Amino acid sequence: MKQARTVGSPQGLPANMVGDQILQLLAKHWKRLLGGVCILFVLLFGYFLLHYRATVVNQSAYAALTKLWDAEGELMPQKNGLAKFLILIEEAIANNKNSGLGAFLLMEKANAYLQAQNYQEALPLMDEALQAMPAGFIKDLYVLKKLLVSVTAAEEDGKNAAFTELESFAIRSDTDAAVKKMALYFLHKRYWQQKDFERAIAFGKKFLEVAQSMAGGDSYQFSRLSEIVTANLALITP
């Protein structure tokens, strides 16, 4: 069955694409950690989809991406579907080398490997795509996705290092506030579940600081998460 794509215009395309992909990733690998936070992502992407404007939109690349999205739902469930889908992606990349959406074509290739749980191929492609993206909300959203993939891909003894990188991203001053908020909530939730209350308190407080700084445009879902974090902190803060 094809996944619905609710892209209203080429300008809104990248946010919708990463929204679908990160939801798939989190549903597959982070179910215990994130729980109902997927609803938060849907609302957040829908909000920013209305405000995002690409600096360069190549109609050929846009057409190639929509073709890939249509093909993805048909080919990936099939036997040898990944190989067939990768052929289409390589053609799209070759035909749109100078497109402003080239980085998103690379991300589509990385996502194909992610669906096959081939992290060794996916992660370098994500790094390459990120280098080609302009700074801003969309790039930070993809960085968060890449960091979540890194945590998923890491062996058990390497997960702490992967989470350390995620922590650094979450507290960086230049990380987009909305993305920072998501990362901080994930970290608070993770350490709360692990009963590492010292870190749960630290990231919970940072989450609330960012939430308060964005209060003027806060969504209901983020407000609800703020209530959850506040309640958790009340239980564990001395």
C-alpha positions, -999 to 999 in steps of 0.1 A, spaced: 0 0 0 13 35 -9 20 59 19 0 91 16 21 122 8 5 155 18 29 179 1 11 210 -10 39 225 -30 75 220 -40 86 245 -13 72 223 14 86 191 1 117 184 23 99 188 57 72 164 46 98 139 34 118 139 66 86 138 86 76 105 70 111 90 74 118 100 109 84 87 120 91 53 104 125 52 121 112 61 155 83 37 152 106 9 143 135 14 167 123 37 195 89 25 204 96 21 241 115 54 244 92 77 225 57 62 230 31 87 219 56 114 208 50 105 172 19 127 174 42 155 184 62 151 152 32 151 130 20 184 145 54 199 144 61 190 108 27 202 98 33 236 114 68 241 99 56 228 65 35 260 62 66 282 69 94 264 51 106 279 18 134 263 -2 160 287 -16 163 267 -48 136 244 -61 143 225 -92 111 212 -108 129 182 -124 143 172 -90 109 177 -74 93 154 -100 121 128 -95 114 128 -57 77 124 -61 83 95 -85 106 79 -60 80 83 -33 54 66 -54 79 38 -63 90 33 -27 57 20 -15 55 -4 -45 90 -17 -47 104 -19 -11 80 -47 1 89 -68 -30 117 -93 -32 148 -75 -45 128 -43 -40 158 -25 -25 180 -32 -56 152 -20 -79 146 11 -59 183 20 -57 185 19 -95 157 46 -97 174 67 -70 208 66 -88 191 77 -120 174 106 -102 207 117 -86 226 115 -119 199 136 -137 197 162 -110 233 168 -99 230 206 -98 196 207 -82 190 225 -49 172 193 -38 202 170 -45 208 166 -8 173 153 -3 177 127 -31 208 115 -12 187 113 19 161 92 0 189 68 -9 200 67 28 164 60 38 162 31 14 191 15 32 176 24 66 145 4 57 168 -26 50 186 -19 83 218 -14 64 233 13 87 268 9 73 256 23 39 230 47 53 251 67 77 278 79 53 251 90 28 233 109 55 266 127 64 272 135 27 237 149 23 239 170 55 271 187 42 252 199 12 222 213 32 220 250 42 218 256 80 184 259 95 154 240 108 153 213 80 190 205 84 188 203 122 158 180 118 179 157 96 208 159 120 185 147 148 174 118 125 210 109 118 219 109 155 189 87 163 200 63 136 235 63 151 221 53 185 201 26 169 230 13 148 256 13 177 266 -19 194 256 -20 230 290 -9 242 289 20 218 255 34 226 268 57 254 291 74 228 262 78 204 241 93 231 269 117 241 268 130 205 231 135 208 235 153 241 260 177 226 236 185 197 207 190 221 226 216 242 243 235 213 234 271 212 230 271 174 206 241 172 171 251 161 150 256 192 121 233 180 145 205 172 165 211 204 132 207 223 126 173 207 162 161 214 160 173 250 127 155 256 140 122 242 171 124 265 149 133 295 127 103 287 156 80 282 173 87 315 139 87 333 133 52 321 168 41 330 163 56 365 194 79 359 176 107 377 205 131 378 206 132 340 168 131 338 166 162 359 193 180 340 177 174 305 142 179 319 152 214 332 169 223 299 137 212 280 116 235 302 140 264 296 136 260 259 99 255 262 95 287 281 116 306 256 92 295 229 61 298 249 46 324 226 44 299 197 41 267 217 19 240 203 -6 222 225 14 190 222 46 207 234 27 222 262 15 188 272 51 175 271 61 204 294 34 192 318 48 157 317 84 168 323 73 191 351 55 163 368 85 140 365 108 166 380 85 171 409 88 134 417 126 132 416 139 167 423 152 169 459 
